Amino acid sequence: MYTRQRLVAVERQVAFPDSKLGSRRSLLPKTFEEVVAVMERLAVLVGRSNEAREEVAGLRKRLMAVGERLPQDGEGRPMFFEVRAEPLTAAARGSIAQQILVAAGAENVIKSEKGIVQSNSEALPVADCDLYLV
């Protein structure tokens, strides 16, 4: 059984060394690269570094494969990324999903700098998106 003292010690091991937010916040990634870093750090703690490296390589490979299927004309295909159906909620430019869309060569039709925003079905035709990701 873990004591509070042991949990704090584990948190300190996992925390990003450059984190200015403290160890608890460092486990809440805000970027794709932070997701990868958390995966790798947790893998070290449980003795599965090799598996984590393979999984990260697989994620990057799949992301690149998606980008290769999209047109490479300098502009990403407009895409709407649905986070939740009811109420209709979309990933905006401040989200991890935004970074993944950009890496894959798509352009988010939601222009808000927030992470997640509520939308509505009437706004979708106005957004003029080519792709709708659920």
C-alpha positions as CSV (number, residue, x, y, z in Angstrom):
1,M,0.0,0.0,0.0
2,Y,1.2,3.5,-0.8
3,T,1.5,6.1,1.9
4,R,1.1,9.8,1.2
5,Q,4.9,10.2,1.6
6,R,5.5,7.5,-1.1
7,L,3.0,9.0,-3.5
8,V,4.7,12.4,-3.1
9,A,8.1,10.8,-3.8
10,V,6.7,9.1,-7.0
11,E,5.2,12.5,-8.1
12,R,8.6,14.1,-7.8
13,Q,10.2,11.4,-9.9
14,V,7.7,11.8,-12.7
15,A,7.5,15.6,-12.6
16,F,9.2,17.5,-15.5
17,P,12.4,19.0,-14.3
18,D,11.6,22.3,-15.9
19,S,8.1,22.5,-14.6
20,K,7.3,25.8,-13.0
21,L,3.8,24.6,-12.1
22,G,4.7,21.9,-9.5
23,S,4.7,18.2,-9.8
24,R,0.9,17.7,-9.8
25,R,0.4,20.0,-12.8
26,S,3.3,18.4,-14.7
27,L,1.3,15.2,-15.0
28,L,-1.4,17.1,-16.9
29,P,0.1,17.5,-20.4
30,K,-1.0,20.4,-22.6
31,T,1.0,19.5,-25.7
32,F,1.6,16.4,-27.8
33,E,5.3,16.5,-26.7
34,E,4.3,16.7,-23.0
35,V,2.0,13.6,-23.6
36,V,5.1,11.8,-25.0
37,A,7.2,12.9,-22.0
38,V,4.7,11.7,-19.5
39,M,4.4,8.3,-21.2
40,E,8.2,8.0,-21.2
41,R,8.6,9.0,-17.6
42,L,5.9,6.7,-16.4
43,A,7.4,3.9,-18.4
44,V,10.7,4.4,-16.6
45,L,9.0,4.2,-13.2
46,V,7.3,0.9,-14.1
47,G,10.4,-0.6,-15.9
48,R,8.9,-0.5,-19.4
49,S,11.1,2.1,-21.2
50,N,11.5,-0.1,-24.4
51,E,7.8,-0.6,-24.8
52,A,7.2,3.2,-24.3
53,R,9.8,4.0,-27.0
54,E,8.1,1.6,-29.4
55,E,4.6,3.0,-28.6
56,V,5.8,6.6,-29.1
57,A,7.5,5.7,-32.4
58,G,4.2,4.1,-33.5
59,L,2.2,7.2,-32.5
60,R,4.6,9.4,-34.5
61,K,4.5,7.1,-37.5
62,R,0.7,7.0,-37.6
63,L,0.6,10.8,-37.3
64,M,3.0,11.2,-40.2
65,A,0.9,8.7,-42.2
66,V,-2.2,10.8,-41.7
67,G,-0.2,13.9,-42.8
68,E,1.0,12.1,-46.0
69,R,-2.6,11.4,-47.0
70,L,-3.6,15.0,-46.8
71,P,-2.8,17.5,-49.6
72,Q,0.6,19.1,-49.4
73,D,-0.3,22.4,-51.1
74,G,0.8,24.5,-48.2
75,E,-2.6,24.8,-46.6
76,G,-4.2,22.2,-44.4
77,R,-7.6,20.8,-45.1
78,P,-10.2,22.5,-42.9
79,M,-11.2,20.1,-40.2
80,F,-13.7,20.2,-37.3
81,F,-12.6,18.0,-34.3
82,E,-15.6,17.0,-32.2
83,V,-14.8,16.4,-28.5
84,R,-18.4,15.7,-27.3
85,A,-21.7,15.5,-29.1
86,E,-24.1,16.8,-26.5
87,P,-23.6,19.7,-26.1
88,L,-21.6,19.9,-29.3
89,T,-18.1,20.7,-28.2
90,A,-15.0,21.2,-30.3
91,A,-11.3,21.2,-29.9
92,A,-10.0,24.7,-30.4
93,R,-6.5,26.1,-31.0
94,G,-5.3,25.9,-27.4
95,S,-5.8,22.1,-27.3
96,I,-3.5,19.1,-27.7
97,A,-5.8,18.1,-30.6
98,Q,-4.8,21.4,-32.4
99,Q,-1.2,20.3,-32.3
100,I,-2.0,16.9,-33.7
101,L,-4.1,18.4,-36.5
102,V,-1.3,20.7,-37.5
103,A,1.2,17.9,-37.4
104,A,-1.1,15.8,-39.6
105,G,-1.5,18.7,-42.1
106,A,-5.0,19.8,-41.2
107,E,-6.3,23.2,-40.3
108,N,-8.7,23.6,-37.4
109,V,-11.8,25.5,-38.4
110,I,-12.4,26.6,-34.8
111,K,-10.4,29.9,-34.4
112,S,-10.7,30.3,-30.6
113,E,-7.4,30.2,-28.7
114,K,-9.1,28.3,-25.9
115,G,-8.7,24.5,-25.5
116,I,-12.2,23.4,-25.9
117,V,-15.3,25.4,-26.9
118,Q,-19.0,24.7,-27.3
119,S,-20.3,24.9,-30.8
120,N,-23.6,24.2,-32.5
121,S,-24.8,22.4,-35.6
122,E,-25.8,25.7,-37.2
123,A,-22.2,26.9,-37.1
124,L,-20.8,23.9,-39.0
125,P,-21.9,24.9,-42.5
126,V,-20.5,28.4,-41.9
127,A,-17.1,26.8,-40.8
128,D,-16.8,25.2,-44.3
129,C,-14.9,22.1,-43.1
130,D,-13.8,19.3,-45.4
131,L,-13.3,16.8,-42.6
132,Y,-15.3,16.1,-39.4
133,L,-13.4,14.1,-36.9
134,V,-15.2,12.4,-34.0
